[in-house]
Structure formats: structure tokens, C-alpha cells
Amino acid sequence: MVGSGHSFTPLFRTDSVLLSLDRLRGLIGVENGVAHLWAGTKLKELGKTLLEKGWAQESLGDINAQSIAGAISTGTHGTGIQFGNLSSQVKGLTLVTAAGNIIDCSVAEHPELFKAAQVSLGSLGIIVQVRLRVVPAFQLHYRSCRLPLDETLKRLNELKRDHRHFEFFWFPHTNKVQAKFLNKTDPIPAKNRRWIPFYKLAVENGVFRCLSEGARLFPRLSATVSKLSAQRVPVNEETGYSHCLFTTPRLVRFHEMEYSIPAEQLASVVEEIQSCIHKHRINVHFPVECRYVKGDDIWLSPAYGRDSAFVAVHMYKGMPYREYFDAVEEIFLRYGGRPHWGKMHSLTADRLREIYPKWNDFLKIRSGMDPQGLFLNPYLNQLFGMK
Ligand SMILES: Cc1cc2nc3c(=O)[nH]c(=O)nc-3n(C[C@H](O)[C@H](O)[C@H](O)COP(=O)(O)OP(=O)(O)OC[C@H]3O[C@@H](n4cnc5c(N)ncnc54)[C@H](O)[C@@H]3O)c2cc1C
């Protein structure tokens, strides 16, 4: 199965048959705070359609290009310690199995299958319909500002507690972060400055791409580029409907690795990444993104059983990333890290079994649902430790 193809890992790469639900999209209906939709629906259209009916998703990630099935299959998340990932919004799923049967699962119906299917890497069957918990439509107030890294790390508890959604981007080789806050606001007419969408497109993407090309051609310029970017962090605010403000245009191409770590370890991990970049003289100018996600009980969710911080490292496409990602991954693993399934990582079954308490239960459900491995590919075989 493929959704929008936005995962960095080859979860859907195959020489065989690739199936897409791009033509199985749309909202079927909303009843009692549960939206019923076709699994190929893209998050972008979902946001708009839900708003027309007066509803919204409580939290979303950075972009909205993903299909709902693809997003939940990898545990896609936004930020906010009171909010779980998108899979935790799922109330029920309809699957078409390898044998061609149709199964509904939820907490009440096939509960074990449900806990496995909420994050399943496309390996249990075809998700054709999703029942999603939604909330009444709401508006958010967005604020972006510059803060010193050391101050941000000291204030993490307060910042994550006092804001509905809080994240920050640390610029390597500097002591600066861009902090972003999103909080619920009354539905007042937006007094947005017209230049904000233009700024996001032209400056955050256009100028950053030019600077990134400079760093690619002359990697030693990376620190300078990072410093320049940190100085130009937008200091602005905006008000609007939630699905518009959660996401931002991401037009600059990059490689990415992201891990979840226990929430309380965020400051130590960021400090270690800072020392690692310094010690290995790593040429990186892309900021390190830090977010919070509430713990859940979904078997393969990186936030299983613990409130988590998610830390993502990026490298501009065309620049070497291996040494950087390997060094940072080693830090994540020392802090009990679990990889985001849609982002780059080097783990396979032996290690994954140790860090996911429900790993074996998942594999048991998987082999029961698909004994012949119809939904597997070489990457999943390696990940699950199959031949
Ligand atoms: C620019 C960018 C920004 C991103 N931002 C975030 C972010 O803010 N937060 C975050 O957590 N992640 C983020 N991601 C990662 C992204 O959300 C995930 O990789 C997500 O899975 C991609 O969704 P997709 O629809 O493209 O799915 P795909 O990448 O196409 O597929 C992902 C998985 O879903 C399975 N799948 C797809 N459709 C079905 C189906 N109908 N039935 C069963 N299985 C299915 C596939 O087999 C595969 O295993 C980002 C990625 C990019 C490129």
C-alpha cells in the first residue's frame, strides 16, 4: 500500500504490485464526534471538509499532504503534551485482509487487532475506512519568536505545560531557537498580516533553499548559513482555523531522522546533539526540530507507554548525512529512543523487539492476518526479522 509516498523509509517500495487509494477519498459522515472517512483521503482535504461540517482534528503534523491511512500507519504526530499522535485519534478501522475478507476493528471489536492496526506500517492489510475522533472546529493563535537555546531548555516544563502546542527549532552552531506556540483563541476575525503566507513561501522556503544550495556547494559555509537563518527567524503572529495553522509549506528537500525519547530527557538529548555536532565538526545548517507528544497504548507507536519528546534531525538533499545521523542515532538509543517509522533509522527486528514491549504480539497478529506475506516487501522483511 502507498498513501502519498511521503515517508523517508522504503515502507512501500516494491517490484511487485503497489496499490493506492487515491480514488477512495472523502468524508462519509460525522456522528457524535466521530468522522467516518475513506482511507485515501488527504489530510489537506480532510481539514477543509471537516470545517464545513463544524469539526476539526485536535492536532496535526507539519504538513498536510499525507493520506489519512498513510499518516496513521506510521504514527504521524504533531506537537503538544496533551495530544497523542494521529493514530490515537482513530476510533475504528475497516481492513481488507490478504484473504479478501473485510474486518472492522475498534476497542470493542477485535481489540487486539485494533491496537496493532492503529500503527501497522501497511503490513496487516488494506485500511479502507477510518473512524476518527474529531472535535468542534476551533481557531488558534500562532506566535513565532526567537529565544536563546539555554533559556529554552531550562524552561521546557513551563513552555510545554502553558501552551496547547509548543515546538522549537534549534539552529546548529548557534545558541538560538525559533519557538512556536499555538493556543486556542476565540473565533475573532483574523487580523493576519497579508505578508505572512508570502513570508512563509518566499523567505522560509525560497531564501532558505538558496542558502542551502550555498551550503551544499561549500559545506564549510553551513555554520554561517545556520547563523544567518537563526538571525532571520520570523517574529510574528497569526490567527486562523486550526488545520491552516498547524501546517506550513515545506518546499526545501531534505533527509530526516526522527526519534521519540522520554519527554523529560529532551534537554539532555539536545545538549548531547549540540556537543556531537561540535565534536565531529558536522556541516549542518538545517535546524533540529523538537516536539512533544502524549503517551498512548498503541503497540507500535513510538509514544507507547510514555509521554514523549520527538527530536528530528535534517540534512539538505545532496549533502552527506550518514555520519551526522549515525552519531545522533547513537545518542537517541542511549536515551531509550524509538524511531519514527516514516523517517530514516537503522534499526531492525533484534533491537526493535527490545524497545517495543508489544513487538512479538504485533508480529503474531501480523502473521495471522497475512500468513503468506502479501503485504510485505524486502524492507519490511528485514524490519520484522523475516527471511
Ligand atoms: C515534508 C515532510 C513533513 C513531514 N512532517 C511530519 C510531521 O510533522 N510529523 C510526523 O509525524 N511525520 C511527518 N512526516 C512523515 C509522514 O507524515 C509519514 O511518513 C506518513 O506516513 C506519510 O503519509 P503518506 O500518506 O505519504 O504515506 P506513505 O508514505 O505513502 O505510506 C506510509 C505507510 O502507510 C502505509 N499505507 C498507506 N496507505 C495505506 C492503506 N490504505 N492501508 C494500509 N496501509 C497503508 C504504507 O504501506 C506505508 O507503510 C513528514 C514527511 C515529509 C516528507
Ligand as a Chemical Component Dictionary entry (heavy atoms), coordinates in Angstrom:
data_LIG
# 
_chem_comp.id                   LIG 
_chem_comp.type                 NON-POLYMER 
_chem_comp.pdbx_formal_charge   0 
_chem_comp.three_letter_code    LIG 
# 
loop_
_chem_comp_atom.comp_id 
_chem_comp_atom.atom_id 
_chem_comp_atom.alt_atom_id 
_chem_comp_atom.type_symbol 
_chem_comp_atom.charge 
_chem_comp_atom.model_Cartn_x 
_chem_comp_atom.model_Cartn_y 
_chem_comp_atom.model_Cartn_z 
_chem_comp_atom.pdbx_ordinal 
LIG C1  C1  C 0 7.961  17.216 4.294  1  
LIG C2  C2  C 0 7.502  16.185 5.285  2  
LIG C3  C3  C 0 6.995  16.608 6.506  3  
LIG C4  C4  C 0 6.580  15.642 7.442  4  
LIG N1  N1  N 0 6.094  16.095 8.637  5  
LIG C5  C5  C 0 5.744  15.192 9.596  6  
LIG C6  C6  C 0 5.260  15.609 10.858 7  
LIG O1  O1  O 0 5.082  16.794 11.121 8  
LIG N2  N2  N 0 5.002  14.646 11.789 9  
LIG C7  C7  C 0 5.200  13.323 11.542 10 
LIG O2  O2  O 0 4.986  12.507 12.440 11 
LIG N3  N3  N 0 5.603  12.899 10.343 12 
LIG C8  C8  C 0 5.868  13.793 9.361  13 
LIG N4  N4  N 0 6.279  13.339 8.128  14 
LIG C9  C9  C 0 6.264  11.895 7.864  15 
LIG C10 C10 C 0 4.921  11.474 7.253  16 
LIG O3  O3  O 0 3.826  12.001 7.960  17 
LIG C11 C11 C 0 4.770  9.948  7.302  18 
LIG O4  O4  O 0 5.854  9.346  6.697  19 
LIG C12 C12 C 0 3.443  9.469  6.690  20 
LIG O5  O5  O 0 3.349  8.079  6.832  21 
LIG C13 C13 C 0 3.307  9.792  5.212  22 
LIG O6  O6  O 0 1.967  9.579  4.819  23 
LIG P1  P1  P 0 1.677  9.071  3.340  24 
LIG O7  O7  O 0 0.215  9.190  3.066  25 
LIG O8  O8  O 0 2.600  9.740  2.406  26 
LIG O9  O9  O 0 2.024  7.549  3.490  27 
LIG P2  P2  P 0 3.127  6.666  2.701  28 
LIG O10 O10 O 0 4.469  7.261  2.987  29 
LIG O11 O11 O 0 2.712  6.567  1.281  30 
LIG O12 O12 O 0 2.959  5.294  3.436  31 
LIG C14 C14 C 0 3.263  5.166  4.799  32 
LIG C15 C15 C 0 2.805  3.800  5.293  33 
LIG O13 O13 O 0 1.397  3.713  5.230  34 
LIG C16 C16 C 0 1.005  2.523  4.578  35 
LIG N5  N5  N 0 -0.296 2.756  3.952  36 
LIG C17 C17 C 0 -0.645 3.772  3.140  37 
LIG N6  N6  N 0 -1.939 3.651  2.777  38 
LIG C18 C18 C 0 -2.415 2.522  3.377  39 
LIG C19 C19 C 0 -3.669 1.866  3.398  40 
LIG N7  N7  N 0 -4.726 2.348  2.749  41 
LIG N8  N8  N 0 -3.778 0.715  4.109  42 
LIG C20 C20 C 0 -2.733 0.221  4.802  43 
LIG N9  N9  N 0 -1.529 0.817  4.823  44 
LIG C21 C21 C 0 -1.369 1.960  4.120  45 
LIG C22 C22 C 0 2.131  2.264  3.596  46 
LIG O14 O14 O 0 2.177  0.907  3.194  47 
LIG C23 C23 C 0 3.333  2.644  4.442  48 
LIG O15 O15 O 0 3.684  1.593  5.299  49 
LIG C24 C24 C 0 6.676  14.260 7.155  50 
LIG C25 C25 C 0 7.176  13.844 5.906  51 
LIG C26 C26 C 0 7.560  14.800 4.974  52 
LIG C27 C27 C 0 8.082  14.341 3.636  53 
# 
loop_
_chem_comp_bond.comp_id 
_chem_comp_bond.atom_id_1 
_chem_comp_bond.atom_id_2 
_chem_comp_bond.value_order 
_chem_comp_bond.pdbx_ordinal 
LIG C1  C2  SING 1  
LIG C2  C3  SING 2  
LIG C2  C26 DOUB 3  
LIG C3  C4  DOUB 4  
LIG C4  N1  SING 5  
LIG C4  C24 SING 6  
LIG N1  C5  DOUB 7  
LIG C5  C6  SING 8  
LIG C5  C8  SING 9  
LIG C6  O1  DOUB 10 
LIG C6  N2  SING 11 
LIG N2  C7  SING 12 
LIG C7  O2  DOUB 13 
LIG C7  N3  SING 14 
LIG N3  C8  DOUB 15 
LIG C8  N4  SING 16 
LIG N4  C9  SING 17 
LIG N4  C24 SING 18 
LIG C9  C10 SING 19 
LIG C10 O3  SING 20 
LIG C10 C11 SING 21 
LIG C11 O4  SING 22 
LIG C11 C12 SING 23 
LIG C12 O5  SING 24 
LIG C12 C13 SING 25 
LIG C13 O6  SING 26 
LIG O6  P1  SING 27 
LIG P1  O7  DOUB 28 
LIG P1  O8  SING 29 
LIG P1  O9  SING 30 
LIG O9  P2  SING 31 
LIG P2  O10 DOUB 32 
LIG P2  O11 SING 33 
LIG P2  O12 SING 34 
LIG O12 C14 SING 35 
LIG C14 C15 SING 36 
LIG C15 O13 SING 37 
LIG C15 C23 SING 38 
LIG O13 C16 SING 39 
LIG C16 N5  SING 40 
LIG C16 C22 SING 41 
LIG N5  C17 SING 42 
LIG N5  C21 SING 43 
LIG C17 N6  DOUB 44 
LIG N6  C18 SING 45 
LIG C18 C19 SING 46 
LIG C18 C21 DOUB 47 
LIG C19 N7  SING 48 
LIG C19 N8  DOUB 49 
LIG N8  C20 SING 50 
LIG C20 N9  DOUB 51 
LIG N9  C21 SING 52 
LIG C22 O14 SING 53 
LIG C22 C23 SING 54 
LIG C23 O15 SING 55 
LIG C24 C25 DOUB 56 
LIG C25 C26 SING 57 
LIG C26 C27 SING 58 
# 
